[in-house]
Amino acid sequence: MKIAVDAMGGDFAPRAIVEGVIMAAPYLPANAQIVLIGRENAIREILQEHNFSSSLVEIVHADDVIEMGEHPTKALSQKPNSSIGVGFRLLKDKAVDIFCSAGNTGAMHVGALFSIRAIEGILRPAIAGFIPQVDGSFSIMIDIGANADCKPDVLGQFGEIGSLFAQHTFQIDRPRVALMNIGEEEQKGSVIAQAAHQILKDNKRIHFIGNIEGKDLFTNKADVIVTDGFTGNILFKLGESLHEVTKARGVEDEFIARTNYEGIGGSPIVGVNGNVMIAHGISSPLAIKNMISWAVKQVEANAYVHIAQALA
């Protein structure tokens, strides 16, 4: 298993990324190796500072860096030898099993679509977020930012691919799928939400339980929460803010601690022909360590293969 990590992506790269890899290395499965992509001299300098030398970490040099504010499509075409460009090349060639980055989110999304491409039959790939639940489990919320505007058929498909992702990632036989809405009643919500509700209800391949509201986000009512990327991103980041707010006020709580973004570290792109994980631009070494841990789970689950088979 080879886990490719963009060493140059993120506000605190390459130091935070390389230090996160050093933290993750002792916990890797016996068959796993990390491939760090970026400016080799900068990477080696940080590894040497920590007296770290291991066959578990391989370095692949990449000259360029796609900055956080750059236009994704232009940057990818103008910087083919960027760390993101090289990472997707390795993923497309199956030289690595997953590509992870805390860099430009747009470039990661566009890069996935241009290189490994969307699974045949997928209307729009989405970013899935892991939402901690009060019982200690996680739910999948899809989408959390890739698609701000969604038509009903897209939301309907999110329910199906989210169900398959949850089934194979969390080993849930029949994941409960719910639509995020402004009320539990079937007739509630916008015209788009009402139409999406009917599509989800009619889909016999999923276990659709109806609408849920914002108050149900953490209460383990559903294993898969379907929403457009605009609403999903707002809810996801609101949830993450709970940790910072309570920490600043000196409040400690086991559940609130699990809303800290560092605990998961990354979010997968669902609906493309490969494993891709996106991390926060502000990622700390701890966040990178935990992202790598979840990357291992994603490779082992190979949910994208099951999604492709289901849609074939």
C-alpha positions in Angstrom: 0.0 0.0 0.0 1.5 3.4 -1.0 0.0 6.6 0.4 1.1 9.6 -1.5 1.1 12.9 0.4 1.6 16.4 -1.0 4.4 17.8 1.0 3.9 21.3 -0.4 0.2 21.7 0.2 -1.2 23.7 3.1 -0.6 27.0 4.9 2.2 25.4 7.0 3.8 23.2 4.3 6.2 21.6 4.0 7.1 21.5 7.8 3.6 20.6 9.1 3.2 17.9 6.4 6.6 16.3 6.9 6.3 16.4 10.7 2.9 14.8 10.4 4.3 12.0 8.2 7.0 11.4 10.9 4.3 11.1 13.5 2.3 8.7 11.4 5.2 6.4 10.4 5.2 4.2 13.5 1.5 3.5 13.2 1.5 2.4 9.5 0.4 -1.2 8.7 3.3 -3.5 7.8 2.5 -3.3 4.1 2.3 0.5 3.9 4.7 3.1 2.7 4.3 6.9 2.5 5.4 8.7 -0.7 6.2 12.4 0.0 5.8 14.6 -3.1 7.5 18.0 -3.3 10.8 19.8 -3.3 13.3 17.2 -2.2 15.8 19.4 -0.5 13.2 21.1 1.7 11.7 17.7 2.6 15.1 16.1 3.4 16.1 19.1 5.6 13.1 18.7 7.9 13.6 14.9 8.0 17.2 15.5 9.0 16.2 18.0 11.7 14.2 15.2 13.3 16.9 12.6 12.7 14.3 10.6 10.8 15.4 8.0 8.3 13.2 5.1 7.3 12.4 2.9 4.4 8.7 3.7 5.2 9.0 7.1 3.5 9.9 7.6 -0.1 10.5 11.1 -1.7 9.3 12.0 -5.2 10.7 15.4 -6.3 8.3 18.0 -7.7 9.6 21.4 -8.7 6.4 23.6 -8.6 3.8 24.4 -6.0 0.2 25.3 -6.7 -0.6 28.1 -4.3 -3.8 28.3 -2.3 -5.2 31.3 -4.2 -4.4 30.1 -7.7 -7.1 29.3 -10.3 -7.3 25.4 -10.2 -7.6 24.7 -14.0 -5.0 27.3 -15.0 -2.5 26.2 -12.3 -2.8 22.5 -13.2 -2.2 23.2 -16.9 0.6 25.7 -16.3 2.3 23.7 -13.5 2.3 20.1 -14.6 5.3 19.4 -12.4 3.7 20.8 -9.3 3.3 18.5 -6.3 -0.4 18.1 -7.0 0.2 17.5 -10.7 2.8 14.8 -10.0 0.6 13.3 -7.3 -2.3 12.8 -9.7 0.1 11.4 -12.3 1.3 8.7 -9.8 -2.3 7.9 -8.9 -3.4 7.6 -12.5 -0.5 5.3 -13.2 -1.4 3.2 -10.1 2.0 3.8 -8.7 0.3 4.9 -5.5 -3.0 3.8 -3.9 -4.2 7.1 -2.6 -3.3 10.8 -3.0 -3.7 13.2 -0.1 -3.2 17.0 0.1 -3.9 19.9 2.3 -3.3 22.2 -0.7 -5.6 24.0 -3.1 -9.0 22.2 -2.8 -10.1 23.3 -6.2 -7.0 22.0 -7.8 -7.4 18.7 -6.0 -11.0 18.4 -7.3 -10.2 19.4 -10.8 -7.0 17.3 -10.8 -9.1 14.2 -9.9 -11.6 14.9 -12.7 -8.8 15.5 -15.3 -6.6 12.5 -14.3 -8.5 9.6 -12.8 -11.8 11.0 -13.9 -15.3 10.5 -12.6 -16.7 6.9 -12.4 -18.9 6.2 -15.4 -22.5 7.1 -14.5 -21.5 9.7 -11.8 -23.3 13.0 -12.4 -21.0 14.9 -10.0 -18.3 13.7 -7.7 -18.6 15.0 -4.2 -16.6 15.6 -1.1 -17.7 13.5 1.9 -17.2 14.7 5.5 -17.0 12.5 8.6 -19.4 13.8 11.2 -18.9 12.5 14.8 -22.0 11.2 16.5 -22.8 11.3 20.2 -22.6 7.5 20.5 -19.0 7.4 19.3 -19.6 6.5 15.7 -19.3 8.6 12.5 -21.8 9.6 9.8 -21.0 10.6 6.3 -22.3 13.9 5.0 -22.2 14.3 1.3 -21.6 16.9 -0.2 -19.5 19.3 2.0 -18.3 21.8 -0.6 -17.6 20.5 -4.1 -21.1 21.3 -5.6 -22.7 24.4 -4.2 -25.7 24.0 -6.4 -27.3 20.6 -6.9 -30.3 19.4 -8.9 -32.5 16.8 -7.4 -31.0 13.9 -9.5 -27.6 14.8 -8.2 -28.7 14.8 -4.6 -30.5 11.5 -5.3 -27.2 10.0 -6.5 -25.3 11.4 -3.5 -27.6 9.1 -1.4 -26.6 6.1 -3.4 -22.9 6.6 -3.5 -22.8 7.8 0.1 -24.6 4.6 1.1 -22.0 2.5 -0.8 -19.2 4.5 0.7 -20.5 4.1 4.3 -21.2 0.4 3.7 -17.7 -0.5 2.7 -15.8 2.1 4.9 -17.7 1.4 8.1 -18.9 -2.2 7.3 -22.6 -1.2 7.7 -24.9 -3.7 6.0 -27.7 -1.3 5.3 -26.7 2.4 6.0 -29.5 4.7 6.9 -29.7 7.5 4.4 -31.4 10.9 5.2 -31.9 14.2 3.4 -31.0 17.3 5.3 -34.0 19.6 5.3 -35.8 22.3 7.2 -38.4 19.8 8.6 -39.0 16.1 8.9 -42.3 16.1 6.9 -42.1 14.9 3.3 -43.5 18.0 1.9 -41.0 20.4 3.6 -38.2 22.3 2.0 -37.5 23.9 -1.4 -38.8 22.5 -4.7 -35.3 20.9 -5.2 -35.4 19.3 -1.7 -38.9 17.9 -2.3 -38.0 16.5 -5.6 -34.8 14.9 -4.2 -36.8 13.4 -1.4 -39.0 11.6 -3.9 -36.0 10.3 -5.8 -34.4 9.0 -2.7 -37.6 7.5 -1.5 -38.1 5.6 -4.8 -34.6 4.2 -4.9 -34.9 0.6 -3.6 -31.1 0.2 -3.5 -30.8 2.4 -0.4 -32.4 2.5 3.0 -33.9 6.0 2.9 -35.3 7.1 6.3 -36.6 10.6 5.2 -35.7 14.1 6.2 -33.6 15.2 9.2 -33.0 18.7 10.5 -29.9 20.5 11.6 -30.6 19.5 15.2 -30.1 15.9 14.2 -26.6 16.3 12.9 -24.8 14.6 15.8 -27.6 12.4 17.2 -26.9 9.2 15.1 -30.2 9.4 13.2 -28.5 8.5 9.9 -25.4 7.0 8.6 -25.4 9.1 5.4 -26.6 12.7 5.4 -27.4 14.0 1.9 -27.2 17.8 1.2 -25.8 20.2 -1.4 -22.2 21.4 -1.0 -23.2 24.9 0.1 -25.4 23.7 3.0 -23.0 20.9 3.8 -20.0 23.1 4.0 -21.7 25.5 6.4 -22.9 22.7 8.7 -19.5 20.9 8.6 -17.5 24.0 9.5 -20.1 25.0 12.2 -19.6 21.5 13.7 -15.8 22.0 13.6 -16.1 25.3 15.3 -17.6 23.8 18.5 -14.2 22.6 19.6 -12.5 26.0 19.2 -15.3 27.8 21.0 -15.4 25.4 23.9 -11.6 25.3 24.2 -11.4 29.1 24.3 -14.0 29.1 27.1 -12.2 26.4 29.1 -14.8 23.7 28.6 -13.8 20.1 28.2 -16.1 17.5 26.8 -15.4 14.1 25.2 -17.9 14.5 22.3 -16.9 18.2 21.6 -13.3 17.1 21.4 -14.2 14.8 18.5 -15.4 17.8 16.5 -11.8 19.0 16.3 -10.8 18.9 12.6 -7.4 17.4 13.6 -9.1 14.2 14.7 -10.0 13.1 11.2 -7.6 15.2 9.2 -9.1 14.7 5.7 -12.2 14.3 3.6 -12.4 11.9 0.6 -13.6 12.8 -2.9 -16.4 10.2 -3.7 -17.3 9.3 -7.3 -13.9 9.3 -9.0 -11.8 6.3 -10.2 -9.4 6.2 -7.3 -8.7 7.3 -3.7 -8.3 11.0 -3.1 -8.3 12.8 0.3 -8.4 16.5 0.9 -7.2 18.1 4.1 -7.6 21.5 5.7 -5.3 24.2 4.5 -4.5 25.0 8.2 -3.5 21.4 8.9 -1.2 20.8 11.8 1.2 17.8 12.0 -1.5 16.0 14.2 -4.1 16.5 11.5 -1.8 15.1 8.8 -1.0 12.1 11.0 -4.7 11.3 11.4 -5.4 12.0 7.7 -2.9 9.3 6.9 -4.6 6.9 9.3 -7.9 7.5 7.5 -6.2 7.2 4.2 -5.2 3.6 5.1 -8.8 2.8 5.9 -9.9 4.3 2.6 -7.5 2.2 0.6 -8.5 -0.9 2.5 -12.2 -0.3 1.9 -11.7 0.5 -1.8 -15.2 2.0 -1.9 -14.7 3.5 -5.3 -14.4 0.0 -6.8 -17.7 -1.0 -5.3 -19.4 2.2 -6.4 -18.1 1.6 -10.0 -19.4 -2.0 -9.9 -22.8 -0.8 -8.6 -23.2 1.8 -11.4 -21.9 -0.4 -14.2 
